[in-house]
Amino acid sequence: MLSAADFIRARDRFGIRPGLARMRALLARLGDPHLSFRAVHVVGTNGKTTTTRMVEALLADAGLAVGAYVSPHVVRWSERIRVRGEEADLDRLVAGLAPAIEEIDRELGDPVTQFEVLTAAAFVAFAEGEVEVAAVEAGLGGRRDATNVLAAPVVVLTSVGLDHLDHLGDTRERVASEKLAVVHHGAVVVLGEPEWEGMARTAGASRVVLAEGNLGCAVAAVEAFLGRPVDPAPAGQIELPGRLEIVSGDPFELWDGAHNAESARYLAAQLRGDVGPFVLVSSILADKDAEGILRPLSAHATTLVATSSTNARSRPAAELAALARELGLFEQVEAVTDPVAARTRARELAGPGGAVLVAGSLYLLLDLAAVRPARVP
């Protein structure tokens, strides 16, 4: 029997194939575990994981048995699924799910995808753990996302940007429509951006709440779920790997999963003026707006070490370096294919007292697990 990690990784060969038929068939075979709990469903382009984990913390502080499901991970697969504050035993879950998954593969002739395996594992973990409510982050979009089997009473739309255009549409309006398709009639919808209020009501929202930032969205969502005010303090204590994460003091080193233009602009706005200039280590997927990511970060970095993650969609390091040179964004550009070696080279270039910024892809951070400090939350 393959380990959980190997079983899940093997599913990557089936690619990203949005749609609900496989998920519904698999869940039916498993006894529809998703019907055993209520949910706060979090969709959006950026800020989903942080908001989801904040919702988890606030619901737990209210005394509820809580589950949480996020994606992607940046350290280990099991960090995606949490039950009552602890990571799920993914090896046990996947071992139990594998026979049903393989049966559905054969029956449908349409193999269950990697994300669907993980989503089903999360829902089974929540049912087994007898959670009362789960904070669930959508994967890609909403309408055809595997998590859209939930009829959540509260939906959060954090933000809308132009990402995954081949799946979601080429305008922000089309992307918002795809994401708000998870709204079921009567749900309360929390919006991080007010421009989608009319669309949310059309989608079936009974009430729309406007909020600001990840914390604001999380607080509004939990207050809507509980029907009363909550203390935001527990959410403010959430620390996530790969989100403005300081991993070293000499040289100063910051890791962030910014992987699209919007998140890169947000990251650039958070960088302290008294630190830098940075040596930037970056890997960017081929289907992302590389210029949109590099340009805002170049305002704080004079040197780029371009690299390539092990993800099949990663842009080759030499190609990313060539683009950066063509754009003229950095004084110095180097290409180092191996991510660990690229990070080492960046630290050399920064020198004692310097600064390193690692950003551009969550998969890059995953590839740096071997050199990640042991104090990961």
Secondary structure, 3 states (H helix, E strand, C coil): CCCHHHHHHHHHHHCCCCCCHHHHHHHHHCCCHHHHCEEEEEECCCCHHHHHHHHHHHHHHCCCCEEEECCCCCCCHHHHEEECCEECCHHHHHHHHHHHHHHHHHHHCCCCCHHHHHHHHHHHHHHHCCCCEEEEECCCCCCCCCCCCCCCCEEEECCCCCCCHHHHCCCHHHHHHHHHHHCCCCCEEEECCHHHHHHHHHHCCCEEEECCHHHHHHHHHHHHHHCCCCCCHHHHCCCCCCCCEEEEECCEEEECCCCCHHHHHHHHHHCCCCCCCEEEEECCECCCCHHHHHHHHHCCEEEEEECCCCCCCECCHHHHHHHHHHHCCCCEEEECCCHHHHHHHHHHHHCCCCEEEEECCHHHHHHCHHHCCCCCC
